[in-house]
Amino acid sequence: MESVESRIPLINSAFSKLDFMFKWNFPVYFEEMTGIADELGVKVHSAILLNFMIDVETYCSQIIVRQPDGTLLHSRTVDYGPKDKFRKIIYNAKVMKGDVYLYDAVMLAGYTGLYTAFKPGAFSYAEN
């Protein structure tokens, strides 16, 4: 049986077509992926695949509850993947526009989307 490592050239060849497709159909997303790939020292299609893998392979539970006084409680679990590895790339971000605070978000390094975001006193967002 062939090892995964022996298939990498074939996988790279097949998925390198993603670069072309994303460059022309999703130029802003492609630009973000290019920046991520440059920082990680990988090919652009590898950064694109990382983002797809996170979307396909993640299984999380989230509960958002509004208490009688209107307070929102938001709980999230990380029920996926090699937890020890994901813990190293999860961080809390304060999202700003200039000097204006927009919201807080729990982020995965190298991932361009939002899974969890909130602004105290305003909203809580969850994607599963």
N, C-alpha and C positions, 0 to 999 in steps of 0.2 A: 504494500500500500504506500502511495506517495505521501510525503509529509506536506504539511501546510507550507513550510518554507520553500519547498521545491515548486509550489504553485504560484508563488508571489509574482514572478515575471508575467505569467498569464493573467493573473488578477489585475496587475498594474496596466497591462495592455488593454484589457477589456474595459476597465473603469476610467482610463485616461480619456475616454470619449465624454465623460461627465464634464471635463474642463470646457470643451467646446460647447456642449449643450447649455451649460450654466452661463458661460460668458455671453452668449447671444440672447438667451431667453430671460436671464435673471442677473443683469449686470451689477446691481448693487450688492446682491447676495454673493456673487462671484468675487467682487472686490473685497468683501469682508473675509471670505474664505481664503483669498490670496494672502491677506495680511496675517491670518492665523497660521496658514501653511508656512509663510516666510519665518515667522517667529518660532514655530516648532521645528523647522528644518525638514519639512516633508513636502510631498507633491500636493498640489491643490485638490486633486480628487481624493486624496487620503483625508484631508480636512472635511471635505463634503461627506465622505462615507462615515467619518466619526460622528458628524451631526445626525445623519440618518440612523446610525447604529443606536445612538442614545434615544432617538424617538421610538425605534422599533423594540429595543431591548429593555426599556424601563417600565417598571411596574411599581407604582407608588400608591399610597393611600393618603387622602387628604380629607379633613373634616373642617368645615366652616360652620360655626354656630353663632347665632345672635342671641345674646342674653336678654332677659326682659328689660334691662335698662338701656339696651341698644348696643352694648359693647360686643364687638366681634371677637371670637376666639378662633384661631386658625392653627390647626395641627397638621403636620406632614411627616410621613415616614419615608425612608429610603429603603425600599424592598427589593432592590435589584442589584445585579452585577456583583463583581468582587468588591464588597463594601470597603475593605481596607484601601483599595486603589481609588474608589470614588471619593472617599473622605479626604483624600489629599488634593482633590481638584474642586471641592465644593467651597464656596465662600459667600459671605454676605456683602452685598453691594448697596451703596447709597447712590441712586440715580439722580443726576443733577442736569439741569439745562442752564448753563452759565452758572450763576450763583443761586438759582432757584431749585430747592429740593422738590423732586417729583414723587419718588417712592423708594422703598427698600425692596430688594429682591435677593432670593437665594439663587445663586448662579453656579454653573459648571464651567470651569475654565475651558475655553475652546469651543463652547456651544453658543450659538447666536440667539437662541430663543429664550423665553421666560417660562419657567415652571411654576414659580411661586413669587408673588409680589404683593406688597401691602403698603398702605399709607395710614399711619395711626389717625383714627378719627374720621377716615374717609372711605377706604375700601380694602378688600382683600381679594386676591386673584389666585386661582389654582387651575392648572392644566393637568389632566391625566390622560 
